[in-house]
Amino acid sequence: RSAGFGGFGGFGGFGGGEPQSGPTKGRDIEHELEVGFAAAAFGGTETIRIAAQDGTPTSIDVRIPAGVQTGSTLRIRDKGLPGSNGGPSGDLLLQIKVGRHPWFTRDGLDLSIVVPITVAEAILGGEVTVPLMKGTATLKVPPGVRSGAKLRLKGKGVVDAKKQAGDLYAVLEIVAPKADDLSEDDRAALESIANSLPNPRSLVSWAGEIPED
């Protein structure tokens, strides 16, 4: 009768015990990084402090690519926890949060800005100067524009690292003058114009609920 492999203890004779594991990469570390609005738009360098592998605090410079957005993740190689058995260190994963701007808001690569205009500019149209992230631009306001209208300046938004450009949207806000700022002549002129203008409320859906004068 064949002895089979019994003499070798079911392969146990070739070493036995637990097998030795190979090199293992260290665990990644996640960290939130708030980036200034301009730095996120144009790119730049941010210095952050992290704990080194021996636990001591250290500073590293992080390159911020142009056009980075809230929710983006930047991977910094070998700045995570150390590996085991000679394995490489993990990475540092920076979760980006873009800070606010005093007058611009951002959606992807597009920017929006509220632009106040006078009643005269809304009625007659005209040109107004608006700020950009760098410099200024001339915005043409069409006659008869309404408050809340959006005018687009193509390619005047954020430009990312791949040279893709967003747009700038100017949200118009018609600002009526204060009564104290009007002269008697101004008031008389406005009253004359008001008498010749159609009633805008006559076109709304609830106009029929209002009794006629």
C-alpha positions as CSV (number, residue, x, y, z in Angstrom):
1,R,0.0,0.0,0.0
2,S,1.3,3.4,-0.9
3,A,2.4,5.6,2.0
4,G,1.2,8.7,0.2
5,F,2.5,12.0,1.6
6,G,1.9,11.1,5.2
7,G,5.6,11.1,5.9
8,F,5.8,14.8,5.2
9,G,3.1,15.8,7.6
10,G,0.8,17.2,4.9
11,F,3.6,19.5,3.6
12,G,4.2,20.7,7.2
13,G,7.7,19.4,7.0
14,F,8.6,22.2,4.6
15,G,8.7,24.9,7.3
16,G,5.4,24.8,9.3
17,G,4.1,27.8,11.2
18,E,2.5,31.0,9.8
19,P,3.7,32.1,6.4
20,Q,5.7,35.3,6.4
21,S,3.8,38.3,4.8
22,G,5.6,40.4,2.2
23,P,6.0,44.2,2.1
24,T,2.7,46.1,2.8
25,K,2.0,49.6,1.8
26,G,1.1,52.0,4.6
27,R,-2.4,53.4,5.1
28,D,-3.4,56.6,3.4
29,I,-4.3,59.6,5.5
30,E,-7.1,62.0,4.6
31,H,-7.0,65.7,5.5
32,E,-9.2,68.7,4.6
33,L,-7.4,71.7,3.1
34,E,-9.2,75.0,2.6
35,V,-7.7,76.9,-0.3
36,G,-8.2,80.6,-0.9
37,F,-10.5,81.6,-3.8
38,A,-7.8,83.2,-5.8
39,A,-5.3,80.4,-5.2
40,A,-7.9,77.9,-6.3
41,A,-8.6,79.9,-9.5
42,F,-5.0,80.7,-10.5
43,G,-3.1,77.9,-8.8
44,G,-0.2,78.3,-6.3
45,T,1.4,76.8,-3.3
46,E,0.0,76.1,0.1
47,T,2.1,75.2,3.1
48,I,0.5,72.7,5.5
49,R,1.7,71.1,8.8
50,I,1.3,67.4,9.3
51,A,2.8,64.8,11.6
52,A,5.9,63.1,10.2
53,Q,6.3,59.3,10.4
54,D,8.1,59.6,13.7
55,G,5.2,61.7,15.1
56,T,7.0,65.1,15.0
57,P,5.2,68.0,13.2
58,T,6.6,68.9,9.8
59,S,5.6,71.4,7.1
60,I,5.2,70.5,3.4
61,D,4.5,72.7,0.4
62,V,1.5,71.5,-1.7
63,R,1.1,72.6,-5.3
64,I,-2.4,73.7,-6.0
65,P,-3.4,73.3,-9.7
66,A,-5.2,76.2,-11.4
67,G,-9.0,75.7,-11.4
68,V,-9.2,73.2,-8.5
69,Q,-12.7,72.9,-7.1
70,T,-14.3,72.1,-3.8
71,G,-14.6,68.3,-3.5
72,S,-11.4,67.7,-5.5
73,T,-8.7,65.4,-4.0
74,L,-5.0,66.1,-4.2
75,R,-2.7,63.0,-3.6
76,I,0.7,63.7,-2.0
77,R,2.8,60.6,-2.4
78,D,4.5,58.9,0.5
79,K,3.2,61.3,3.2
80,G,0.8,58.8,4.8
81,L,1.5,56.1,7.4
82,P,4.7,54.0,7.1
83,G,4.5,50.6,5.5
84,S,5.4,47.3,7.1
85,N,8.1,44.7,6.2
86,G,9.8,47.2,3.9
87,G,6.7,48.3,2.2
88,P,6.2,51.9,0.9
89,S,4.5,54.6,2.9
90,G,0.9,55.5,2.2
91,D,-0.2,58.8,0.6
92,L,-1.7,62.0,2.0
93,L,-5.1,62.7,0.5
94,L,-6.1,66.3,0.7
95,Q,-9.9,67.0,0.3
96,I,-10.1,70.5,-1.1
97,K,-12.5,73.2,0.1
98,V,-12.4,76.5,-1.7
99,G,-12.9,79.6,0.4
100,R,-15.4,82.4,-0.3
101,H,-14.9,85.5,-2.3
102,P,-16.4,88.9,-1.3
103,W,-18.3,89.4,-4.6
104,F,-17.7,86.4,-6.9
105,T,-19.5,83.0,-6.6
106,R,-18.2,80.0,-8.5
107,D,-19.9,77.0,-10.2
108,G,-17.2,74.8,-11.7
109,L,-15.2,77.1,-14.0
110,D,-18.0,79.7,-14.2
111,L,-18.1,82.8,-12.1
112,S,-21.1,85.0,-11.2
113,I,-21.3,88.5,-9.9
114,V,-24.2,90.8,-9.0
115,V,-24.0,94.1,-11.0
116,P,-26.2,97.0,-9.8
117,I,-27.6,99.2,-12.5
118,T,-29.7,102.4,-12.5
119,V,-33.3,102.6,-13.6
120,A,-32.1,104.7,-16.6
121,E,-29.5,102.1,-17.6
122,A,-32.2,99.4,-17.4
123,I,-34.6,101.3,-19.6
124,L,-32.1,102.8,-22.1
125,G,-29.3,100.3,-22.0
126,G,-25.7,101.3,-21.8
127,E,-22.2,100.1,-20.9
128,V,-20.9,99.3,-17.4
129,T,-17.5,98.2,-16.2
130,V,-17.4,95.0,-14.1
131,P,-14.4,93.4,-12.3
132,L,-12.8,90.2,-13.4
133,M,-10.5,87.9,-11.4
134,K,-7.8,89.9,-13.1
135,G,-8.6,93.3,-14.6
136,T,-12.0,94.6,-15.7
137,A,-14.3,94.1,-18.7
138,T,-17.0,96.2,-20.3
139,L,-20.5,94.9,-20.1
140,K,-23.2,95.9,-22.6
141,V,-26.6,96.3,-21.0
142,P,-29.4,95.9,-23.6
143,P,-32.4,98.4,-23.4
144,G,-35.4,97.2,-21.4
145,V,-33.5,94.6,-19.3
146,R,-35.1,93.3,-16.2
147,S,-33.7,92.8,-12.7
148,G,-32.3,89.4,-12.3
149,A,-31.3,89.0,-16.0
150,K,-28.0,87.2,-16.6
151,L,-25.5,88.5,-19.1
152,R,-22.6,86.3,-20.1
153,L,-19.0,87.3,-20.7
154,K,-17.6,84.3,-22.6
155,G,-14.3,82.9,-21.4
156,K,-14.0,85.4,-18.5
157,G,-14.4,82.8,-15.8
158,V,-11.8,80.5,-14.2
159,V,-9.1,79.0,-16.5
160,D,-7.9,75.6,-15.3
161,A,-4.6,73.8,-15.7
162,K,-5.8,72.4,-19.1
163,K,-6.5,75.9,-20.3
164,Q,-10.2,75.3,-20.3
165,A,-12.0,78.6,-19.6
166,G,-15.4,79.2,-17.9
167,D,-17.7,82.2,-18.3
168,L,-18.5,85.1,-16.2
169,Y,-22.2,85.7,-15.6
170,A,-23.3,89.2,-14.5
171,V,-26.6,89.1,-12.6
172,L,-28.2,92.5,-13.1
173,E,-29.9,94.2,-10.1
174,I,-31.9,97.4,-10.9
175,V,-31.5,99.9,-8.0
176,A,-34.2,102.5,-7.7
177,P,-33.0,105.9,-6.4
178,K,-34.0,107.0,-2.9
179,A,-36.7,109.6,-2.7
180,D,-34.4,112.0,-0.9
181,D,-31.9,111.8,-3.8
182,L,-34.4,113.2,-6.3
183,S,-34.8,116.8,-7.1
184,E,-38.3,118.4,-7.8
185,D,-37.5,118.3,-11.5
186,D,-36.5,114.7,-11.4
187,R,-39.7,113.8,-9.5
188,A,-41.8,115.6,-12.0
189,A,-40.1,113.9,-15.0
190,L,-40.6,110.5,-13.4
191,E,-44.3,111.2,-12.7
192,S,-44.7,112.2,-16.3
193,I,-43.1,109.0,-17.6
194,A,-45.0,106.9,-15.1
195,N,-48.4,108.1,-16.5
196,S,-47.4,107.0,-20.0
197,L,-46.1,103.6,-19.1
198,P,-48.2,100.4,-19.3
199,N,-49.1,98.7,-16.0
200,P,-46.8,95.7,-15.8
201,R,-49.2,94.0,-13.3
202,S,-51.9,93.8,-16.0
203,L,-50.0,90.8,-17.6
204,V,-49.5,88.6,-14.5
205,S,-51.6,85.6,-13.8
206,W,-53.4,87.1,-10.8
207,A,-54.3,90.4,-12.6
208,G,-58.0,89.3,-12.8
209,E,-58.2,89.1,-9.0
210,I,-57.6,92.8,-8.7
211,P,-60.6,95.1,-9.3
212,E,-60.1,97.8,-11.9
213,D,-59.9,101.4,-10.7
